[in-house]
Amino acid sequence: MKKKNPFSITNEEYEMLNAKFGDLSNFQAWQLLKKNTKNNHTNEFDDIVQELRMHLIIAGTYYKRQIYIEKCLEVVWKYARDPFIKNIINELISLWKNRKRHGANRQKFGPHQEKILSNILKMIVPPKERPSKKSPLELDSKFAIYCKAIAWNCQKNLGKKITKEKSIRTGLTSLSEFDYLGSMK
């Protein structure tokens, strides 16, 4: 059984996302269909919109996790007294800052680092000062930029998928054409 994501989007947060970015999803789907005038796409408009909205939810979950980790790093640094713990926190901060680096030097801030941060948080930070994983999604300007970037990347990937599948579909006939061709015998 799959473990529930602690940063999942609630219904209220989805409604806020849909109100703010729903029109963007519709516009992106319309743009994608408009660019593919030769009917190279397999999905309908509503299917494309739903896939784009799924990426809005993914952007919200990722952003909630990012904000949580940043707050945790800030709080544990504030409460750290032991030089060894400070050194570990410094390494975690360095990993977090370099998480977007590409190439051979790319380092990942993954579940293992998150668990270390969580253990340090529980060990040195008073319970009332700890950030909550259940904090609501903040639709600030930083999130708007992040969400739009993810949405446009999703649309670009959908466009690439349509282009790749074009060669597969060129020799195919639809069911309505098959019936017509069958009656010509």
C-alpha positions as CSV (number, residue, x, y, z in Angstrom):
1,M,0.0,0.0,0.0
2,K,1.3,3.4,-1.0
3,K,2.2,5.8,1.8
4,K,0.1,9.0,1.9
5,N,2.0,12.1,0.9
6,P,2.2,14.4,4.0
7,F,2.3,17.5,1.7
8,S,-0.8,16.5,-0.3
9,I,-3.2,19.2,-1.5
10,T,-6.6,19.5,0.2
11,N,-9.9,20.2,-1.6
12,E,-9.9,23.8,-0.5
13,E,-6.3,24.3,-1.8
14,Y,-7.3,22.6,-5.1
15,E,-10.2,25.0,-5.4
16,M,-7.8,27.9,-4.9
17,L,-5.3,26.5,-7.4
18,N,-8.1,26.0,-9.9
19,A,-9.5,29.5,-9.4
20,K,-6.1,31.1,-9.9
21,F,-4.5,28.8,-12.6
22,G,-7.5,27.0,-14.1
23,D,-7.8,29.5,-17.0
24,L,-4.1,29.0,-17.6
25,S,-4.7,25.2,-18.0
26,N,-7.5,25.9,-20.5
27,F,-5.4,28.4,-22.5
28,Q,-2.5,26.0,-22.6
29,A,-4.7,23.1,-23.8
30,W,-6.2,25.4,-26.5
31,Q,-2.7,26.5,-27.6
32,L,-1.6,22.9,-27.8
33,L,-4.6,21.9,-29.9
34,K,-4.2,25.0,-32.1
35,K,-0.5,24.3,-32.8
36,N,-1.4,20.7,-33.9
37,T,-3.9,21.6,-36.6
38,K,-3.2,18.4,-38.6
39,N,-5.0,16.5,-35.8
40,N,-1.8,14.8,-34.6
41,H,-3.1,14.6,-31.0
42,T,-4.8,11.6,-29.5
43,N,-6.3,13.3,-26.4
44,E,-9.4,15.5,-26.3
45,F,-9.3,19.1,-25.0
46,D,-10.7,18.0,-21.6
47,D,-8.1,15.3,-21.2
48,I,-5.3,17.7,-21.9
49,V,-6.8,20.2,-19.4
50,Q,-7.0,17.5,-16.7
51,E,-3.4,16.5,-17.2
52,L,-2.3,20.1,-16.9
53,R,-4.4,20.5,-13.7
54,M,-2.7,17.4,-12.3
55,H,0.6,19.2,-12.7
56,L,-0.8,22.2,-10.8
57,I,-1.5,19.8,-7.9
58,I,2.0,18.3,-8.2
59,A,3.5,21.9,-8.2
60,G,1.5,22.6,-5.0
61,T,2.8,19.5,-3.3
62,Y,6.4,20.1,-4.3
63,Y,6.1,23.7,-3.1
64,K,4.6,22.8,0.2
65,R,7.5,20.4,0.8
66,Q,10.1,23.1,-0.2
67,I,8.6,25.6,2.2
68,Y,8.6,23.1,5.0
69,I,12.2,22.1,4.4
70,E,13.3,25.7,4.2
71,K,11.5,26.5,7.5
72,C,13.0,23.4,9.2
73,L,16.5,24.3,8.1
74,E,16.0,27.8,9.5
75,V,14.7,26.7,12.8
76,V,17.2,23.9,13.4
77,W,20.1,26.3,12.7
78,K,18.6,28.8,15.2
79,Y,18.5,26.1,18.0
80,A,21.7,24.3,17.1
81,R,24.4,24.6,19.8
82,D,26.5,21.4,19.4
83,P,29.3,21.9,16.7
84,F,28.7,18.4,15.3
85,I,25.0,19.1,14.8
86,K,25.9,22.5,13.3
87,N,28.2,20.7,10.9
88,I,25.4,18.3,9.8
89,I,23.0,21.2,9.4
90,N,25.5,23.0,7.3
91,E,25.9,20.0,5.0
92,L,22.1,19.8,4.7
93,I,21.8,23.5,3.9
94,S,24.6,23.1,1.3
95,L,22.7,20.1,-0.2
96,W,19.5,22.0,-0.3
97,K,21.0,25.1,-2.0
98,N,22.7,22.9,-4.6
99,R,19.7,20.7,-5.4
100,K,19.1,22.4,-8.7
101,R,22.7,21.9,-10.0
102,H,23.1,19.8,-13.1
103,G,25.9,17.6,-14.2
104,A,28.3,15.4,-12.3
105,N,28.4,17.5,-9.2
106,R,24.6,17.3,-8.7
107,Q,23.6,16.3,-5.2
108,K,20.2,15.2,-4.1
109,F,18.3,16.3,-1.1
110,G,16.1,13.2,-0.8
111,P,14.2,11.1,1.8
112,H,17.4,10.2,3.7
113,Q,18.4,13.9,4.2
114,E,14.8,14.7,5.0
115,K,14.8,12.0,7.7
116,I,18.1,13.3,9.2
117,L,16.6,16.9,9.2
118,S,13.4,15.5,10.9
119,N,15.4,13.7,13.6
120,I,17.5,16.8,14.3
121,L,14.3,18.9,14.4
122,K,12.7,16.5,17.0
123,M,15.9,16.4,19.0
124,I,16.7,20.1,19.4
125,V,13.6,22.2,18.6
126,P,10.8,22.7,21.1
127,P,7.5,21.2,19.8
128,K,5.8,24.6,19.6
129,E,8.6,26.0,17.3
130,R,8.5,23.1,14.8
131,P,7.1,23.8,11.3
132,S,4.1,21.7,10.4
133,K,3.9,19.5,7.3
134,K,0.2,20.2,7.3
135,S,0.6,24.0,6.8
136,P,-1.7,25.3,4.1
137,L,-0.4,26.1,0.6
138,E,0.5,29.8,0.2
139,L,-0.3,31.2,-3.2
140,D,2.4,33.9,-3.1
141,S,4.3,35.4,-6.1
142,K,7.1,32.8,-5.7
143,F,4.6,30.0,-6.0
144,A,3.0,31.6,-9.0
145,I,6.3,31.7,-10.9
146,Y,7.1,28.1,-9.8
147,C,3.6,26.8,-10.8
148,K,3.6,28.5,-14.2
149,A,7.0,27.1,-14.9
150,I,5.8,23.6,-14.1
151,A,2.6,24.1,-16.1
152,W,4.5,25.3,-19.2
153,N,7.0,22.5,-19.0
154,C,4.1,20.0,-18.8
155,Q,2.5,21.6,-21.9
156,K,5.9,21.4,-23.7
157,N,6.2,17.7,-22.8
158,L,2.7,17.0,-24.1
159,G,3.6,18.7,-27.3
160,K,6.7,16.6,-27.7
161,K,4.7,13.5,-27.0
162,I,2.2,14.4,-29.7
163,T,5.1,14.9,-32.2
164,K,6.7,11.6,-31.2
165,E,3.4,9.7,-31.6
166,K,2.7,11.3,-35.0
167,S,4.9,8.8,-36.9
168,I,3.2,5.9,-35.2
169,R,-0.3,7.1,-36.1
170,T,0.3,8.1,-39.8
171,G,-0.3,4.6,-41.1
172,L,-3.3,3.8,-38.9
173,T,-6.9,4.1,-39.9
174,S,-9.8,5.0,-37.6
175,L,-12.6,2.6,-36.9
176,S,-15.0,4.6,-39.1
177,E,-12.5,4.4,-42.0
178,F,-12.0,0.7,-41.4
179,D,-15.8,0.1,-41.9
180,Y,-15.7,2.2,-45.1
181,L,-12.7,0.3,-46.4
182,G,-14.3,-3.1,-45.5
183,S,-17.5,-2.3,-47.5
184,M,-15.4,-1.6,-50.7
185,K,-14.5,-5.3,-51.1
